[in-house]
Amino acid sequence: MARALELAARGVGGVEPNPLVGAVVLDAAGRLVGEGWHQRFGGPHAEVFALAAAGESARGGTLFVTLEPCCHHGQTPPCTDAVLASGIARVVVAMADPFPRVNGGGLAILRRAGLVVDVGVLESQARALNAAYLTLLGTGRPWVLAKWAMTLDGKLATRTGDSKWVSNAACRARVHDLRGRVDAVIVGRGTVAADDPLLTARPPGPRTPARVVVCGSGDLPPACQLTATARESPVLVYTSAANAGKLAAWAAAGAEVVGLPGGDNALSPAAILDDLGRRRFTRVLVEGGAKLLGAFHDAGAIDETWAFVAPKLFGGLAAPGPVGGRGVAAVTDARPPVSTAVEILGDNVLIRSVFTAS
């Protein structure tokens, strides 16, 4: 099952809004004879790849799969059909699939056919792997990753606003890889005005993220890199309904302008996430700046953080930190992480923390 989970993780960025799934086939003697993973949305599922690799060796063997096999016609035929046709005798599943058209139905079909079915092996790891899928399915909203680069003293930029570059080249490469595996990259008005970012993944990844700007006032520069490339890669602007007319130049350039309830400085992260969820966005990346990250933090809307820390000291009371907003009043009010991992990237450190239980 651990190997199946490793395989499943390879699908990040390729399969969403479908779940990440990996599968391993052992023959009747316990030898590994096939493996596979769900590689792209609309393509064959993990079980199909693994069983095809195993061929006749699957007969009488065991299938390990990280998620309950599907039992409905979607983009592909039911995986339960492939499992039954293979002659597999036992199926070991990490977790049931809460998707309404499955939700235990696949397990029931296999059991009725006489297969031995075991559920719950490495379930917590499987749930963590598919936290984004489970969040979208359960709440209708995408999983929110928040990213920033900061100094040892917690500064995003110097007191003059200079921020290129806080982190090293290895960190920036990781950010581009991350962008190529999410459905949207989200920034605020200040980032657009100060940095004129492109917000694309370079080199391109398995996904082309929507470039999303949150600006309740509608006061954005009429021409920038985002407007210049809006017909090449999607651009989405959230603003207050009253100010949507200010963004006619963006709409004319090919951006989608969405008016939401709220004033110049009071767009609700919940409303933004509800709209992104309706678009079936599964994982979205909030890149900042501090005001936008603070708004998402105050709303309790950050599920996971990627903090790149560089061995530099900027100092200065006026130098901005990564997360603004109201913040917590007491140390005990801060949400504890569910898990944290640390990665060394040259002389920088990446600290990844998950705050939402899967």
N, C-alpha and C positions, 0 to 999 in steps of 0.2 A: 504493500500500500504506500509505503514511503517513496518507492520508485514511481508509482503512479502519480503521486502528488508532485514530484519533481517534473514529470512530463507535463502535467496539467499546467504548471506555471509558465511553460513556454508559449501558451496561447494568449498571454496578456497583451492586449492591444489589437489582437486579431479576431477575437470571437464575440466581443461585447455587442449587444446586450445579452448574449448567451452566457452561460456559466463556463468556467474553466474546468475541463474534465480530462483526466488521464486514465489509461487502462493498461493492465499487464495480464498476460495469459500464461499460465503454467500448464504443462501437459499432465497426464495422469500420474507420471512419476515425479512431479514436482519441479520439472525443469522449465526455465523461462523459454517460451517459444514465440512470443509475440508481444509487441507493445505499441502504443499509439497515444495521440492526444488530439483534442479538438483544435484545429489549426486556424480556421477562419469561419466567420459567420456565413451560414448557408452551405458550408462544406460538410463532408462526412464527420460523424462524431467519433470520439475516441475509441469506443468499442468496435466500430467498423474497421478502423485501421488495425487495431490489435488482433482482431479475429482473422482478418485477411492475411496478416503476416504469419499467424499461427497455422492457418489452413487446416488440414485434417488432423494435425497434432493437437488441436483444441478439443477433439472429441474425448469426453470423459475427464476433461481437465477442469481447471478453476480460473475464473475471470475475477480479477481485482479491479474495481472501478471506483473512482473518487466520488461519484454522484449516481444516484439511482438511474438506471437506464430509462430513457423516455419510451412512452407507449402510445404516442400520438403522431399523426402526420403533420409536420411543420414544413421547414425548408427541406427536410430529408425524411425518409421512412422511419418508422419506429425502430429503435435499437433493440427492443425486446424481440422483434422478429429475427434480427441477425443473431442474437444470442441463442435463441431456440434452434435456429437452423444449423448452428455450429456444432451442436452436440455437447456443449459445455454441461458439466454435471453440477457445478457449484458456482455461486456468484457471491463475492464478498464486496460489500458496498460501504464506503465511508459514511455517507449520510443520505437520507431521503431527500428528494427534490420537492420543495414546497410550491413549485410552479403549479397553478391550479389544474392544468391539463395532465399533470403527472401525479404528484402528491400521494404517493403510495401505490398508484395504479400499476406502475411497472413492476414493483416488488410482488404485488398480488398475482400478476400474470405469470411471472416466473415460478412462483410457488405452486400455483394451480397446475402448471405443467410438470411438476414433480422435481424441480431443481431445489437443491439446498441453498438457502439464501441467508446470509449473515449480514447484519447492519450495525454500524457503529465503530468500525475499526479506524483509529486515528480521526475520529469525527471532529474533534476540536481543531485540528490542523486543517481539515477540509473546510470547515466553516470559516476559518481565518483566511484561507486562500480565496474563498468566494464571498468575502464580506461585502464587496461592492454589488455583486449580483443579488445577494440577500437583502441589502439595503434598498436597492431599487424596487425589488419585488415587494418588500414589506412596507415601505414608506412612500413609494412613488417618487423619491428623490435620489439623485446620484450620490455616490461616495465622494466626499470632499477632501482633497489633499491640499495642504497649505505648505508653500515652499518659500524659504528666504535664505539669503546668505548674509552672515553677520561676522563682526569681529569678536575677539575674546571678551571685549567689554560690551557686547550686545548692541553694536551700531550697524545700521543698514548703509549709512553714508556719513560723510564728514558734515561738519556744521554748515558748509557751503553747499551741500547737496551732491558732492562728487562721490560716485559709487562705482566707477569702472577702473579696476575691477576689485571687488572685495574678495572673491573666491578665486581659486586657481583654475587652470585650463581643464584639469581632470573633473572638477566639480561642474564646470559649465557643460562639459560633454555629457555628464550624467543627467543634467537638466534637459538637454536636447533629446536624449533617449527617452526620458520620462514624458516630455511633451508628445513624442511620437506614439505614445501608448495610452493617451487619455482622449476623451471626447471634446474637451474644451480647455483653453487656457484663459484665465480670467484676470483682468487688471482693472484698476480704477482710473479716473480722469487724470490724477496727478502723474501716474506713470506714463500715460500717453503724452502729456504735455512736456514732461521733463526729458524723457528718453526716446520718444518717437520709435517705439519698438516694432519689430516685425512679428514676433511671437510664433514663428514657425519652428518646426523641428528640423534641424540641420545637422546631419543628413536626414532625409525623411524616414519616418518609422512606419510601422504597419497601419497606423491611423493618421488621418489628417485632421488635427483638432480644429474646432471652431475657435476663432480669436474673439473673445468676449470682453467688452468694455462696459463697466458700470459707471454711469454718470447721470445722477438725478437731475442736475441743472441743465444738461444738454449743451454745456459750454465746452465743446471740443474743437480743436483746430480743424478747419474745413478741408485741409489737405495734409496728409501724412502717409507714412508707409502702409498703414492699414487700409486707408481709402485707395491707395494706388494699387493694392494687390487684392482688393475685395472680390474681384471676379475670378481670381485664381484660386483663392482659398477662403472659406466662409468667414465673414465678420458679422457679429451680432452685438447690438448695442442696447443695453437696458437703460431707460431713462424714465423720468416721471411723465405720465400721460400729458400733463399740461405743457411740457417742454419738448415733446417729440418733434414739433414743427421746426425747432432750431437745427435739427439734424438732416435737413433736406439734402444737403450736399453729400452726406454720408449715404443716404438712401440712393441718391442718383449715381453714386460710385459703385453701388452693388451691395452695400451693407443692409442687413435687416435691422430695422429699428423697432423696438418693442416698448410701448408705453405701459408703465405699471403705476399702481396707486402709490402715493407718497410725494413728499416735497423734494426740494433741491438736494437735501442732504439726508434723506430718510427712506431710501429704497430698502425694502425688506429682503434680507438674504433668503428668507423662507419663500417669498414670492418668486425670486430668481430661480431658486432650486426647484420649485414646483414646475416652472416653465421648462427648465432643462430636463426634468424628469418626464414631462409629457413628450419630449423629443426622444425619449429612451436613451438619454445620455447616462452612462453608467459610472464613469470616473471623471471628475473634473479637477483641474489644478488651479488653485488661487495663488497667483504670483505676487500680489500686492498692488500698492504699497501698504504702509502701516495703517492707514485709515480703513482701507477695505478689509485687510486681515483682522483689524480690531472689530469691525462690524460683524464679521462671520464668527469671531471668537465670542463676542458678547451674546450672539444669538445661539450659542452652543452648536454651531453648524460645522465645526471642523472635526473630521473623523480621524485624520492622520496628518502628521507633520514631517516635513523634510527640512531639517535645519543644517545648513552648511556653515561650518565655523572655521574662520581663518585666523592664524596666529598673528593678529595685528591689533593695535590699540589706537582708536581714533580720539577717544575722550570728548569732552564738550557736552555741556548740558543741553545745547541746542541740536546736537547730532541725533537723528531719529533712531529709535529702536524698531524692531520688526513688527510688533503688534500694538496698535493704538487702541482707540475706543475707550470705553468706560473701565474695563478690567475688573478684576476681583477685589473685594474689600479686605479679605483675610487670606493668609496662606492656606488655611484649611478649605477655602472655597475653590482652590484650583483643582481641576479634574486630574486625577491620577491616570497615568497611561495604563493600558491593558498590556502592552508589550513595548520594548525598546530595543533597537539594534544599533550598533555603532560600526562604522566603516571608515577605514583610513584611506584617504585619497591624496597621496603625496604628503604635503605638509598641512593639508586641511583635513577636517573630520566631518563626516555626514552622520547626523543623529536622526534616526527614523523612529517615530513614536506613534503608536496606534492608540486612540482614545475611545473608540466605540467598540463595544463587544459585538462579535459577529453572532 
